Amino acid sequence: MAKIKIKQIGSPIRRPESQRKILIGLGLNKMHRVVELEDTPEVRGAIKKLPHMVEVVED
């Protein structure tokens, strides 16, 4: 299955608890951290919920 790289660009400070939990679920918890995950509909949905806090990194 294809992989996707996600970078955290926004801080979870002053954000709702649900958004913080989504970040933790993606494996992100610090600014500018990059994780590589499977490209699944669940991961894509989590990215769409946090467009102001994460970005997809192209190689």
Beta strands, then each sheet from edge to edge (+ up, - down):
strand 1: 3-8
strand 2: 34-38
strand 3: 54-57
sheet 1: 2+ 1- 3+
end
